[in-house]
Amino acid sequence: MPSWGMTVDTDRCTGCEACVVACHAENNLPTVGPEQAAMGRTHQWIRVERYWEGEFPNIKAKFMPVMCQQCDAAPCEPVCPVNATYHTPDGLNAQVYNRCVGTRFCANNCPYTVRFFTWFTPSWDSPMNEQLNPDVSIRTSGIMEKCTFCVQRIRRAQDTAKDEKRAVKDGEIKPACAQACPAKVIVFGDLSDEDSEVSKLSRSNRGRRLLEELGTRPRVVYLSGGGA
């Protein structure tokens, strides 16, 4: 059984937000506009945080893409009253949209602020509706949604490999954010495979996990600083 994970190299990230645009296009995310955003109703499964490093005048901006961390001890899971969010055998923090009743308990219990409530049923005027991804549902109002490492791509690659009677190859699966990144900031793969690129990077002494002290055991490893 694979164990999916991701590394994010913050030393490479330029803050271009190609990952954000790709995520919107792949997963049928609506744009909410400045008025809704001003009311705290932003809607994006991945965001690029900006922070500053160094002391003035030797200071520079750094960027950190933040998505669902797919925690092994996810605080969002035990608070859901209808089991709409649960842990899959391959390590994903899944979200069952047609089971969710929109209590928002999971969002309140998530320290990473990566879950979003659908305040309105989205709509796309023609011809923008032609760009919607048929492999991903359009979520209705009143439910929670979030990143799942583009699970539709994972399952498609697994089905193809099964039909061809082989294992999924390292690098065969690329979530939309990783595929769109021009600097190869994001690497995705099987953490249980010691020879996979993501597994090697995750063991680097440059690696750290976001808010690791909380004990959520995230599957996203951030790389920064020097070293091997």
Secondary structure by P-SEA (a helix, b strand, c coil): ccccccccccccccccaaaaaaaaaacccccccaaaaaaccccccbbbbbbcccccccbbbbbbbbcccccccccccccccccccccccccccccccccccccccccccccccccccccccccccaaaaaaccccccccccccccccccaaaaaaaaaaaaaaaccccccccccccccccccccccccccccccccaaaaaaaccccccccccccccccbbbbbcccc
